[in-house]
Amino acid sequence: MSTRLGPNLLGHLRDVLGRREWHDATDAQVLTAYLVRRDNDAFAAIVRRHGAMVLGVCRRILGDADDADDAFQATFLVLVRKAAAVTPRERLAGWLHSVAQRTALKARTARARRLARGRRAMASRSEITKPNGDQHDLQPIVDQELAALAERYRLPIVLCDLEGKSRKEAASQLGWKEGTLSGRLARGRRLLASRLTRRGVTLGGAGLAAWLTAQAQAAPPSAALLASTVHAAALVTAGQLSAVSKPVAALTREVLQAMLLSKLKTVSLVVAIAALGCGVLLGFAPVAANTEPPADPPTAKDRAPRATNDAAAPLAGRMYFHRAHDLIVYDAKKKQLTDLEHQLDEGHRFNYQDLSARVSPDGRFLAFGQAEEGHPPSKLQIHDLTKNAEPTVVVSMPGKELSSWSWSPDGKRISFSVWGDAADNKYHPYVVDISTQKVTKVKLPAVKSDGPEGYGAVIHAWSPDGLWLIHARGHFHLVDPATNAMRQLTDEPTGFMAETCRFSPDGKKLVFVGVTKEKRHNLSVVDVLLGKTTVLADLAHRWNFAVTWSPDSRRIACSNVEVGDDFKPNGPCHVDVYDAAGKAKPQPLPEAAEAWLTVTDWR
């Protein structure tokens, strides 16, 4: 791979790489700055901070310098696409180690294919002087076994041994006490040494630490490699992956595809006899799951809290509701409703659709549709909930019908659908960039439309890990916007109310109000991994549905109103809180009984 750049660009990027603005910031702070502002300086700080560790992984697995440089760049380009998936953000170093290993293995497989075709007869001769004997054999094994450790043991080793941070620095990065980090570091080294022993490699904890540190220091990335990586990341951020070198772009796409498939596929089926022979337990695990149970019992601090009856536990967090066109907040702990200070003025309330209004991920903006009286929405606007200012029109398509808008996980974009004209007679999906107001038409994978009319595929929701939910041919599908890889989520044909599709904050479940063949409505939840749909409640003779998830993904708030056959309200609005697992009865929200509230979000 060539890392040569023009003198002006190289000089500029060296200035960026040399800035010390982020020197004292944690990984979480730097990554947040990049996610929120797409700050090029913040990304450069990430590359500079973790570059030696990433390149060390790539060189240990690949050996060849050019292949390692390609894998290095591809690892950070994957971060550009998947930065929102790094949670919690202080664990960035461990995430990069895992992605670097995956990327290097993909590159090694690609090289093997090239060799098999005879295109690189001498490629097996590395340009790097390889150590002899057991040390060279040890190199890829260590990263493989390190990746298999539980995260609480793996992270201290990555930070302290592979990146050379002091225990105090590593503890600060992770938000742990220094004593906690020291204990887990020692335990992790012993576990790693034990795993290596089973592979025929004998190294004590201290010897292993010294070896890892020596390996990390032996492969610092060059200034040209750092600069070219930051430049490539800027190109990808601007949507120009094709402008990156072909080997790096191809490797990046392959890794992104593999990461998507590892989330979407279930690859193992384990049959066990349940107690008293009453049932069969089906266990599913993603391809990439490669974890090891702790060798010793967890401490009291590490032990997960006991499961509780979620429906009986007190509500927590802040619920956003609409009372008519005003947004109000419900403090679940104090059981109080409070009007927000900055509301829309009367001029923006014509044809305002409170059922489809959406609060941005950071809680700052409200996205809503707007139209002339008697017509469907033709504008998409955002209102800053922290300022007394006019809403900003981000999309205006006179004469068109806009629907199904959904915020991206980073709050930078909104997907929405547009109904075509009489000749077209179908929906078309779009995405708008909030900062630039640039509207881009989306080309979804080929999926036959649902029904003879051919309504077209629509993006109905945006998952926390960046996947789109679309509905076509009677089924929900998940689509990766970066690669257009698609997976059918539901097996049975599904009818639903479009504005009720919401992903849980952890991305594991999807809630929607379904429509049966008998035209009855029900509250349903889909397990994203298994594709299994569970009906939580029968909502017959109800209308005006709106749903949202609790911050811990364990409960669902649903608002609706009882109606007669003529769809006229028979009473006040209902707001009920459901256990997402369907194991407990719903809790009514008494404070909302007479307020005619429409639930919008829960934070």
C-alpha positions as CSV (number, residue, x, y, z in Angstrom):
1,M,0.0,0.0,0.0
2,S,1.3,3.5,-0.8
3,T,1.0,6.1,1.9
4,R,2.6,9.0,-0.1
5,L,0.7,12.2,-0.1
6,G,1.1,15.6,-1.6
7,P,3.4,18.0,0.4
8,N,0.6,20.5,1.2
9,L,-1.9,17.9,2.3
10,L,0.8,16.0,4.3
11,G,1.9,19.1,6.0
12,H,-1.7,20.0,6.9
13,L,-2.4,16.6,8.3
14,R,0.8,16.6,10.3
15,D,-0.4,19.8,11.9
16,V,-3.7,18.0,12.7
17,L,-1.9,15.0,14.1
18,G,0.4,17.2,16.1
19,R,-2.4,19.0,18.0
20,R,-2.6,18.3,21.7
21,E,-6.1,19.5,22.2
22,W,-7.2,15.9,23.1
23,H,-4.2,14.9,25.1
24,D,-5.9,14.8,28.4
25,A,-9.4,13.7,27.1
26,T,-10.7,10.2,27.7
27,D,-11.5,7.9,24.9
28,A,-15.2,8.5,25.6
29,Q,-14.8,12.2,25.3
30,V,-12.8,12.0,22.1
31,L,-15.2,9.5,20.5
32,T,-18.2,11.6,21.5
33,A,-16.7,14.7,19.9
34,Y,-16.2,12.7,16.7
35,L,-19.7,11.3,16.8
36,V,-21.4,14.6,17.5
37,R,-19.4,16.9,15.3
38,R,-17.5,14.5,13.0
39,D,-14.5,16.4,14.3
40,N,-11.5,15.5,12.2
41,D,-9.1,16.5,15.0
42,A,-10.8,14.1,17.3
43,F,-10.5,11.3,14.9
44,A,-6.8,12.0,14.3
45,A,-6.4,11.8,18.1
46,I,-8.0,8.4,18.1
47,V,-5.7,7.2,15.3
48,R,-2.6,8.6,17.1
49,R,-3.6,7.2,20.5
50,H,-4.4,3.6,19.4
51,G,-2.4,3.4,16.1
52,A,0.5,1.4,17.6
53,M,-1.8,-1.2,19.1
54,V,-3.8,-1.6,16.0
55,L,-0.8,-1.9,13.7
56,G,0.8,-4.4,16.2
57,V,-2.2,-6.7,15.8
58,C,-2.2,-6.4,12.1
59,R,1.5,-7.1,11.8
60,R,1.5,-10.1,14.2
61,I,-1.3,-11.7,12.1
62,L,-0.2,-10.7,8.6
63,G,3.6,-10.3,8.7
64,D,3.7,-8.5,5.4
65,A,4.2,-4.7,5.9
66,D,1.9,-3.6,3.0
67,D,-0.9,-6.0,4.0
68,A,-0.6,-4.8,7.6
69,D,-0.8,-1.2,6.6
70,D,-4.0,-1.9,4.5
71,A,-5.6,-3.7,7.5
72,F,-4.6,-0.8,9.7
73,Q,-6.4,1.7,7.5
74,A,-9.4,-0.5,7.1
75,T,-9.8,-0.9,10.8
76,F,-10.1,2.8,11.3
77,L,-12.4,3.2,8.3
78,V,-14.7,0.6,9.9
79,L,-14.7,2.9,13.0
80,V,-15.9,5.7,10.8
81,R,-18.9,3.7,9.8
82,K,-19.5,2.0,13.2
83,A,-18.5,4.6,15.7
84,A,-22.0,4.7,17.1
85,A,-21.8,1.0,17.9
86,V,-19.0,1.4,20.4
87,T,-20.8,1.2,23.7
88,P,-19.8,2.2,26.3
89,R,-17.5,4.6,24.6
90,E,-14.7,4.3,27.1
91,R,-14.1,0.8,25.8
92,L,-12.9,2.0,22.4
93,A,-9.4,0.4,22.8
94,G,-10.9,-3.1,23.2
95,W,-13.3,-2.5,20.3
96,L,-10.5,-1.5,18.1
97,H,-8.4,-4.5,19.1
98,S,-11.3,-6.8,18.2
99,V,-11.9,-5.1,14.8
100,A,-8.2,-5.1,14.0
101,Q,-8.0,-8.8,14.6
102,R,-11.1,-9.4,12.5
103,T,-9.7,-7.2,9.7
104,A,-6.3,-8.8,9.7
105,L,-7.8,-12.3,9.5
106,K,-9.9,-11.1,6.6
107,A,-6.8,-9.7,4.9
108,R,-4.9,-13.0,5.5
109,T,-7.7,-15.0,3.9
110,A,-7.7,-12.6,0.9
111,R,-4.0,-13.0,0.5
112,A,-4.3,-16.8,0.6
113,R,-6.8,-16.6,-2.2
114,R,-4.5,-14.5,-4.2
115,L,-1.6,-17.0,-3.6
116,A,-3.8,-19.9,-4.6
117,R,-4.5,-18.2,-7.9
118,G,-0.8,-17.7,-8.4
119,R,-0.9,-14.0,-8.5
120,R,1.7,-13.5,-5.8
121,A,4.1,-16.4,-5.9
122,M,6.6,-14.7,-3.5
123,A,4.0,-13.2,-1.2
124,S,4.8,-15.7,1.5
125,R,8.2,-14.1,2.0
126,S,7.5,-11.3,4.5
127,E,9.2,-7.9,4.1
128,I,9.5,-7.9,7.9
129,T,12.2,-9.9,9.6
130,K,10.2,-12.5,11.5
131,P,11.5,-14.0,14.8
132,N,12.4,-17.6,14.7
133,G,10.7,-20.5,16.4
134,D,8.1,-20.3,19.1
135,Q,8.1,-16.5,19.2
136,H,6.7,-16.1,15.7
137,D,4.2,-18.9,16.3
138,L,3.1,-17.1,19.4
139,Q,2.2,-13.8,17.7
140,P,-1.2,-14.6,16.2
141,I,-2.1,-17.0,19.0
142,V,-1.8,-14.2,21.7
143,D,-4.3,-11.9,19.9
144,Q,-6.7,-14.8,19.3
145,E,-6.7,-15.8,23.0
146,L,-6.7,-12.2,24.2
147,A,-9.9,-11.6,22.1
148,A,-11.5,-14.6,23.8
149,L,-11.1,-13.2,27.3
150,A,-14.0,-11.5,29.1
151,E,-14.0,-7.8,28.4
152,R,-13.2,-6.8,32.0
153,Y,-10.0,-8.7,31.8
154,R,-9.1,-7.9,28.2
155,L,-9.4,-4.1,28.4
156,P,-6.7,-3.7,31.1
157,I,-4.3,-5.9,29.0
158,V,-5.0,-3.9,25.8
159,L,-4.5,-0.5,27.6
160,C,-1.6,-1.4,29.9
161,D,0.4,-4.0,28.0
162,L,-0.4,-3.3,24.3
163,E,-0.6,0.5,24.6
164,G,1.9,1.1,27.5
165,K,-0.5,3.2,29.7
166,S,0.1,3.3,33.4
167,R,-2.5,1.7,35.6
168,K,-3.6,5.2,36.7
169,E,-4.1,6.3,33.1
170,A,-5.9,3.1,32.2
171,A,-8.2,3.3,35.2
172,S,-9.1,6.9,34.3
173,Q,-9.9,5.9,30.7
174,L,-12.2,3.2,31.8
175,G,-13.8,5.0,34.8
176,W,-12.6,2.3,37.2
177,K,-10.8,2.6,40.5
178,E,-7.1,2.0,40.1
179,G,-7.3,-1.0,42.6
180,T,-10.1,-2.6,40.5
181,L,-8.0,-2.2,37.3
182,S,-4.9,-3.6,39.0
183,G,-6.8,-6.7,40.2
184,R,-8.4,-7.3,36.8
185,L,-5.1,-6.8,35.0
186,A,-3.4,-9.4,37.1
187,R,-6.2,-11.8,36.8
188,G,-6.4,-11.2,33.0
189,R,-2.7,-11.9,32.6
190,R,-3.1,-15.2,34.5
191,L,-6.1,-16.2,32.4
192,L,-4.3,-15.4,29.2
193,A,-1.2,-17.3,30.3
194,S,-3.3,-20.3,31.2
195,R,-5.0,-20.2,27.8
196,L,-1.7,-20.0,26.0
197,T,-0.4,-22.9,28.1
198,R,-3.3,-25.0,26.7
199,R,-2.0,-24.0,23.2
200,G,1.5,-25.3,24.1
201,V,3.0,-21.9,24.8
202,T,4.4,-21.4,28.3
203,L,4.7,-17.8,29.6
204,G,4.2,-16.5,33.1
205,G,2.1,-13.3,33.7
206,A,5.1,-11.1,34.0
207,G,6.9,-12.6,31.0
208,L,3.7,-12.3,29.0
209,A,3.3,-8.6,29.9
210,A,6.9,-7.9,28.9
211,W,6.5,-9.7,25.6
212,L,3.3,-7.8,24.8
213,T,4.9,-4.5,25.6
214,A,7.9,-5.3,23.4
215,Q,5.6,-6.3,20.5
216,A,3.6,-3.0,20.8
217,Q,6.8,-0.8,20.9
218,A,8.3,-2.7,17.9
219,A,5.7,-1.5,15.4
220,P,4.9,2.2,15.7
221,P,3.0,3.5,12.7
222,S,4.8,6.0,10.5
223,A,3.7,9.7,10.3
224,A,2.7,9.0,6.6
225,L,0.5,6.1,7.6
226,L,-1.2,8.1,10.3
227,A,-1.8,11.0,8.0
228,S,-3.0,8.9,5.1
229,T,-5.4,7.1,7.4
230,V,-6.9,10.4,8.7
231,H,-7.2,11.6,5.1
232,A,-9.0,8.3,4.1
233,A,-11.3,8.7,7.1
234,A,-12.3,12.2,5.9
235,L,-13.1,10.8,2.5
236,V,-15.3,8.0,3.9
237,T,-17.1,10.5,6.2
238,A,-17.8,12.6,3.1
239,G,-19.3,9.4,1.4
240,Q,-16.3,8.8,-0.9
241,L,-15.2,5.3,0.0
242,S,-14.6,4.7,-3.7
243,A,-11.8,7.4,-3.5
244,V,-9.9,5.2,-1.0
245,S,-7.3,2.7,-2.4
246,K,-9.1,-0.3,-3.8
247,P,-7.6,-3.0,-1.5
248,V,-8.4,-0.9,1.6
249,A,-12.0,-0.1,0.4
250,A,-12.6,-3.8,-0.5
251,L,-11.3,-4.9,2.9
252,T,-13.4,-2.3,4.7
253,R,-16.6,-3.4,2.9
254,E,-15.8,-7.1,3.7
255,V,-15.4,-6.4,7.4
256,L,-18.5,-4.3,7.6
257,Q,-20.4,-7.1,5.9
258,A,-19.1,-9.6,8.3
259,M,-20.0,-7.5,11.3
260,L,-23.5,-7.1,10.0
261,L,-23.9,-10.8,9.4
262,S,-22.5,-11.6,12.9
263,K,-25.3,-9.5,14.3
264,L,-28.0,-10.8,12.2
265,K,-27.3,-14.5,11.9
266,T,-28.0,-17.2,14.4
267,V,-25.6,-20.0,13.9
268,S,-25.9,-22.5,16.7
269,L,-28.9,-24.5,17.9
270,V,-28.4,-26.1,21.3
271,V,-31.1,-28.6,22.5
272,A,-31.4,-29.2,26.2
273,I,-33.9,-31.1,28.3
274,A,-35.8,-28.6,30.5
275,A,-36.6,-29.3,34.2
276,L,-39.1,-32.2,34.5
277,G,-39.1,-32.6,30.8
278,C,-41.5,-29.8,30.3
279,G,-39.8,-28.0,27.4
280,V,-37.0,-27.5,25.0
281,L,-34.6,-24.6,25.2
282,L,-33.3,-23.1,22.0
283,G,-30.1,-21.2,22.3
284,F,-28.7,-18.9,19.6
285,A,-25.3,-17.2,19.5
286,P,-23.9,-14.8,16.8
287,V,-21.0,-16.0,14.7
288,A,-18.6,-13.6,16.4
289,A,-19.4,-14.6,19.9
290,N,-16.3,-16.0,21.4
291,T,-16.3,-15.4,25.1
292,E,-15.0,-17.4,28.0
293,P,-16.8,-17.7,31.4
294,P,-14.7,-16.3,34.2
295,A,-12.4,-18.9,35.7
296,D,-13.3,-17.8,39.2
297,P,-16.7,-16.7,40.8
298,P,-17.4,-13.0,40.2
299,T,-17.0,-10.7,43.1
300,A,-20.0,-8.9,44.7
301,K,-19.2,-5.8,42.7
302,D,-19.0,-7.6,39.4
303,R,-22.1,-9.8,40.0
304,A,-25.1,-8.7,37.9
305,P,-28.1,-7.5,39.9
306,R,-30.9,-10.1,40.4
307,A,-33.8,-9.9,38.0
308,T,-36.8,-8.1,39.4
309,N,-40.4,-7.9,38.4
310,D,-40.0,-5.0,36.0
311,A,-43.7,-4.1,35.9
312,A,-43.9,-3.9,39.7
313,A,-40.6,-1.8,40.0
314,P,-40.9,2.0,40.2
315,L,-40.8,3.8,36.9
316,A,-37.6,5.8,36.2
317,G,-36.5,8.4,33.8
318,R,-38.3,11.2,31.9
319,M,-41.2,10.6,29.6
320,Y,-42.0,13.0,26.8
321,F,-45.6,13.5,26.0
322,H,-47.7,15.6,23.7
323,R,-50.7,17.4,25.2
324,A,-52.4,18.6,22.0
325,H,-49.4,20.4,20.3
326,D,-47.4,21.1,23.4
327,L,-44.5,18.9,24.5
328,I,-44.5,18.1,28.2
329,V,-42.2,16.0,30.4
330,Y,-43.3,13.4,33.0
331,D,-40.8,12.9,35.9
332,A,-41.4,9.2,36.7
333,K,-39.8,9.5,40.1
334,K,-41.7,12.6,41.3
335,K,-44.8,11.6,39.3
336,Q,-45.1,15.1,37.9
337,L,-46.0,16.6,34.5
338,T,-44.2,19.7,33.5
339,D,-44.6,21.9,30.4
340,L,-41.4,22.5,28.5
341,E,-40.4,26.2,28.4
342,H,-40.0,26.6,24.6
343,Q,-43.0,25.5,22.6
344,L,-44.2,25.9,19.1
345,D,-46.2,29.1,18.4
346,E,-49.7,28.9,17.0
347,G,-48.5,29.4,13.4
348,H,-46.9,26.0,13.3
349,R,-49.8,24.0,14.7
350,F,-51.9,23.5,11.6
351,N,-51.9,19.8,10.6
352,Y,-49.2,19.1,13.3
353,Q,-48.9,15.3,13.7
354,D,-48.1,14.6,17.4
355,L,-48.2,10.8,16.8
356,S,-45.2,11.0,14.5
357,A,-43.2,13.7,16.3
358,R,-39.7,12.4,17.3
359,V,-37.2,13.7,19.8
360,S,-33.6,13.5,18.7
361,P,-31.2,11.0,20.5
362,D,-29.6,13.8,22.5
363,G,-33.0,15.2,23.6
364,R,-32.4,18.6,22.0
365,F,-34.5,18.7,18.8
366,L,-38.1,17.7,17.9
367,A,-38.7,16.5,14.4
368,F,-42.3,17.0,13.1
369,G,-44.2,17.2,9.8
370,Q,-46.0,20.3,8.7
371,A,-48.5,21.1,5.9
372,E,-51.2,23.4,4.8
373,E,-54.6,22.8,6.3
374,G,-56.4,19.8,4.8
375,H,-53.3,18.3,3.2
376,P,-50.7,15.7,4.3
377,P,-47.3,17.0,5.5
378,S,-45.0,18.3,2.8
379,K,-42.4,19.7,5.1
380,L,-40.1,18.2,7.7
381,Q,-39.1,20.6,10.4
382,I,-36.9,20.5,13.6
383,H,-37.5,22.6,16.7
384,D,-34.7,23.3,19.2
385,L,-36.3,22.5,22.6
386,T,-33.6,24.5,24.4
387,K,-34.3,27.8,22.6
388,N,-37.2,30.1,21.9
389,A,-36.6,30.2,18.2
390,E,-38.5,29.4,15.0
391,P,-38.4,25.8,13.8
392,T,-35.9,25.0,11.0
393,V,-37.4,23.5,7.7
394,V,-34.9,20.8,6.7
395,V,-37.1,19.3,3.9
396,S,-39.7,21.0,1.8
397,M,-41.4,19.2,-1.1
398,P,-44.6,21.1,-2.1
399,G,-47.3,18.8,-3.4
400,K,-45.7,15.7,-1.9
401,E,-46.6,13.6,1.1
402,L,-43.8,13.0,3.7
403,S,-44.0,10.3,6.3
404,S,-42.2,7.7,8.5
405,W,-39.3,10.0,9.7
406,S,-36.7,8.5,12.0
407,W,-33.5,9.9,13.6
408,S,-30.1,8.3,13.0
409,P,-28.4,7.1,16.1
410,D,-25.9,10.0,16.1
411,G,-28.7,12.6,15.6
412,K,-27.1,13.9,12.4
413,R,-29.6,12.6,9.8
414,I,-33.3,11.8,9.5
415,S,-34.7,9.2,7.2
416,F,-38.2,9.8,5.7
417,S,-40.4,8.6,2.9
418,V,-42.2,10.4,0.1
419,W,-45.3,9.4,-1.7
420,G,-45.0,9.7,-5.5
421,D,-47.5,11.1,-7.9
422,A,-50.5,9.3,-9.5
423,A,-48.3,7.8,-12.2
424,D,-45.7,6.5,-9.8
425,N,-48.1,5.4,-7.0
426,K,-45.4,4.3,-4.5
427,Y,-43.2,5.4,-1.6
428,H,-39.6,6.5,-2.0
429,P,-37.1,6.6,0.9
430,Y,-34.8,9.6,1.5
431,V,-32.2,10.7,4.1
432,V,-31.6,14.4,5.0
433,D,-28.4,15.7,6.6
434,I,-29.5,18.1,9.4
435,S,-26.5,20.4,9.2
436,T,-26.4,20.8,5.5
437,Q,-30.1,20.1,4.7
438,K,-28.8,17.9,1.8
439,V,-31.5,15.4,0.8
440,T,-30.4,12.1,-0.7
441,K,-32.6,9.5,-2.3
442,V,-32.0,6.0,-1.0
443,K,-31.7,3.0,-3.2
444,L,-32.8,0.0,-1.1
445,P,-32.0,-3.6,-2.0
446,A,-34.3,-5.3,-4.5
447,V,-37.4,-6.4,-2.5
448,K,-40.8,-7.0,-4.0
449,S,-43.4,-4.7,-2.7
450,D,-46.2,-5.7,-0.5
451,G,-49.6,-6.1,-2.2
452,P,-50.7,-5.8,-5.8
453,E,-50.6,-2.0,-5.7
454,G,-46.8,-1.9,-5.3
455,Y,-46.5,0.6,-2.5
456,G,-42.7,0.4,-2.4
457,A,-40.3,-0.3,0.4
458,V,-40.2,2.3,3.3
459,I,-37.7,3.0,6.0
460,H,-39.7,2.9,9.2
461,A,-37.0,3.0,11.9
462,W,-33.3,3.4,12.5
463,S,-31.8,1.0,15.0
464,P,-29.2,2.1,17.6
465,D,-26.5,0.2,15.7
466,G,-27.2,1.9,12.4
467,L,-29.5,-0.6,10.7
468,W,-32.6,0.4,8.8
469,L,-36.0,-1.3,9.3
470,I,-38.0,-1.6,6.1
471,H,-41.2,-3.3,5.3
472,A,-41.9,-5.0,2.0
473,R,-43.8,-8.0,0.7
474,G,-45.5,-8.3,4.1
475,H,-42.3,-8.7,6.1
476,F,-39.9,-6.6,8.1
477,H,-36.4,-6.5,6.9
478,L,-33.1,-5.1,8.3
479,V,-30.8,-3.3,5.9
480,D,-27.2,-2.1,6.5
481,P,-27.0,1.4,4.9
482,A,-23.2,1.0,4.3
483,T,-23.3,-2.3,2.4
484,N,-27.0,-2.8,1.5
485,A,-26.8,-6.2,3.0
486,M,-30.3,-7.3,4.0
487,R,-31.9,-9.8,6.3
488,Q,-35.6,-10.7,6.5
489,L,-36.6,-10.2,10.2
490,T,-40.1,-11.7,10.4
491,D,-41.3,-15.0,8.9
492,E,-45.1,-14.4,9.1
493,P,-46.6,-11.7,7.0
494,T,-47.1,-8.7,9.2
495,G,-49.6,-5.8,9.1
496,F,-48.7,-2.8,11.3
497,M,-49.2,0.9,12.1
498,A,-46.3,2.7,10.4
499,E,-45.6,5.3,13.0
500,T,-45.4,2.8,15.9
501,C,-42.2,1.0,14.9
502,R,-39.5,1.7,17.5
503,F,-36.3,-0.1,18.3
504,S,-35.4,-0.7,22.0
505,P,-32.3,1.4,23.1
506,D,-30.2,-1.8,23.3
507,G,-31.2,-2.7,19.7
508,K,-32.3,-6.2,20.6
509,K,-36.1,-5.7,20.2
510,L,-38.6,-3.9,18.0
511,V,-42.1,-2.8,19.1
512,F,-45.0,-2.0,16.8
513,V,-48.8,-2.0,16.8
514,G,-49.8,-4.8,14.6
515,V,-53.0,-5.3,12.5
516,T,-54.5,-8.7,12.2
517,K,-56.5,-10.1,9.3
518,E,-59.6,-9.3,11.3
519,K,-58.6,-5.7,11.4
520,R,-57.9,-5.9,15.1
521,H,-54.9,-4.2,16.7
522,N,-52.3,-5.6,19.1
523,L,-49.1,-4.5,20.8
524,S,-46.3,-6.7,19.5
525,V,-42.5,-7.1,20.1
526,V,-40.0,-8.8,17.8
527,D,-36.8,-10.3,19.0
528,V,-34.3,-8.9,16.5
529,L,-31.9,-11.8,16.8
530,L,-34.4,-14.7,16.7
531,G,-37.1,-13.0,14.5
532,K,-39.7,-14.2,17.0
533,T,-42.8,-12.0,17.4
534,T,-44.6,-11.9,20.8
535,V,-48.1,-10.2,21.2
536,L,-48.2,-8.3,24.5
537,A,-51.7,-7.0,24.4
538,D,-55.0,-6.9,22.5
539,L,-55.8,-3.3,21.6
540,A,-59.3,-3.9,20.1
541,H,-61.5,-0.8,19.9
542,R,-58.5,1.5,20.4
543,W,-57.0,4.1,18.1
544,N,-54.4,6.9,18.0
545,F,-51.5,4.6,18.9
546,A,-48.1,5.8,20.0
547,V,-45.4,3.7,21.7
548,T,-41.9,4.2,23.1
549,W,-39.3,2.2,25.1
550,S,-37.9,2.8,28.6
551,P,-34.2,3.7,28.7
552,D,-33.3,0.2,30.0
553,S,-35.2,-1.5,27.2
554,R,-37.3,-3.5,29.7
555,R,-40.6,-1.7,29.4
556,I,-42.9,-0.1,26.8
557,A,-45.2,2.9,27.2
558,C,-48.2,2.8,24.9
559,S,-50.8,5.6,24.6
560,N,-54.2,5.1,22.8
561,V,-57.9,6.0,23.2
562,E,-61.0,3.8,23.2
563,V,-63.2,4.3,20.2
564,G,-66.5,3.1,18.9
565,D,-67.3,1.6,15.5
566,D,-67.3,5.2,14.1
567,F,-63.8,5.7,15.6
568,K,-65.0,8.5,17.8
569,P,-63.4,8.6,21.3
570,N,-65.4,7.0,24.1
571,G,-63.3,8.3,26.9
572,P,-60.0,9.8,27.9
573,C,-56.6,8.7,26.6
574,H,-54.9,5.7,28.1
575,V,-51.2,5.5,28.9
576,D,-50.1,2.1,30.0
577,V,-46.6,0.7,30.7
578,Y,-46.0,-2.9,29.6
579,D,-43.3,-5.4,30.6
580,A,-41.4,-6.0,27.3
581,A,-41.1,-9.7,28.1
582,G,-44.8,-10.1,28.6
583,K,-44.4,-11.5,32.1
584,A,-46.5,-9.0,34.0
585,K,-49.7,-7.1,33.7
586,P,-49.4,-3.5,32.3
587,Q,-49.3,-0.5,34.7
588,P,-51.6,2.4,34.0
589,L,-50.2,5.9,34.4
590,P,-52.8,7.6,36.6
591,E,-51.3,11.1,36.0
592,A,-52.2,10.8,32.3
593,A,-55.7,9.6,32.7
594,E,-57.4,13.0,32.2
595,A,-54.7,14.8,30.3
596,W,-55.2,13.4,26.8
597,L,-51.5,12.6,26.4
598,T,-49.7,11.1,23.4
599,V,-46.4,9.4,24.4
600,T,-43.4,10.5,22.3
601,D,-40.1,9.4,24.0
602,W,-38.7,8.0,27.3
603,R,-35.2,8.9,28.4
